[in-house]
Amino acid sequence: MAHNDHYHIHSHPKLPPVPPFGPAREQLSNATVPIPVPRNTSAGHATTLSFYSLERDLAQLRRDAAEKKILSPNDREDIGTTNGPDPKTILSLVIGGNLSKGPLPPPKILVLGCHHAREWISVEVPYLIAEYLVDRYDASPAVPPNESAEPGTKEGQAQRIKHLVGNREIWFVPMLNPEGHNHSVLTSRKWRPNRFMHTFDTGTTITAPRKGGGARTIRVPAGTTFTGVDINRNYATDSPLDTWGFETESGSTLLTSRDPRDAGNDASFAGQVFCGLTPESERETHAISKLMRDQHFSAVVSYHNFAEDILASDETFGDPFTHSVGEGMHILMAQRGASYRFEKASFQDSTTGDAIDFFVQKVPGRRPGYTIELSPINPPKNRDHKFSGLPETEIRHVFEDNLAAALALINCAGFNSAPNLTTSTFRLGDPPWIATVIPNCWNRFLGWDPKL
């Protein structure tokens, strides 16, 4: 059901309601709704953009997946509901596992988007990965789920997609923060957190420890109301490298804050980094935390923007398997000319209460988890290009730059260790030469063509 490139909004009253799920029907229309969106910066301007409904598009993918018999029996239409002034369901889709055999369930991967409301491209990449897999899956027996065709060919890619979808269970949550995202589209394009509201009936004193030592005392007057918790600072992490509620900063800028007055809107792109009153206090955070605990994912990827980085938790960056897969994703992106770096999470910002840190701490096996910071890098001279200012014309190529890496991570979810080095002597040429062969879970996506 591929369509033109526009951003998504959760849903909109001007679009027809989604029909109840059932037998395959005629496809839902790819209708859009025009929405006047506010300025991104003082240098920008208000404009009208066309938006798709994520609710409608995921409903159609669900129908298409069911028709192809690749909708997982664990599929859910949503994983919870927000609790701000305009509650919305947290939409989800689960595909795959239809060819998996044996006593154990297929390896599972979680693909997350939009912790932060204003990061619109972080919705589109997870959604487009789901759309790509459903659209490209060929249920025909003529396409075997193996490697009999050459890699990088249409036939080879069709076989690999069939193998991936058939032998992995893939969970998509493209818009974890739908209420905040809706606010960023309709009211404030710089809005980052969720929309939870809380009023302090009495004066409150908060002791805020700092990562690295020390603490400060925060006094919140009675009657103070805050709106918005940074979901990606609210996870119940508790390791020496990442403990919820420990404040972090870069220079004079707080990156994680215990002060409720650091919630809400901000005149700049900084701020809005309040971590909540308690760990896992937010419905959005609780929904993902529960999924991770219950489903025991073999890999997780969480999309954000901006920066063009592949970030692994500081705790697992040195793990051979995590490092091998991260380097592989970097190589696959570089093949397309994309300049994504593979680094420790603290390379960009030192924060606490992060989703990937929670995953590597709480899910047994220290499985690979990554935060991917999508385009743009955003040169200072072009501040209006930040976050939701990324033009619609960029959506497709950002997705295509990330596709092979995402498919590789889905594949790598079925492995549990870095490759061993083996050497083989090929008696070709004069004198004979020796090639070092490194079997791994990502190299079969080298040369992947998103347009085939």
PyMOL commands that set and color helices and strands:
alter all, ss='L'
color gray80, all
select helices_A, chain A and resi 54-67+121-136+154-167+178-186+231-233+260-262+283-295+320-334+345-347+355-362+380-385+387-389+392-412+443-445
alter helices_A, ss='H'
color red, helices_A
select strands_A, chain A and resi 7-9+33-37+47-53+78-81+89-91+93-96+108-113+169-173+197-199+204-209+215-220+225-227+248-250+253-256+299-305+309-312+341-344+369-374+422-426+433-437
alter strands_A, ss='S'
color yellow, strands_A
deselect
rebuild
show_as cartoon
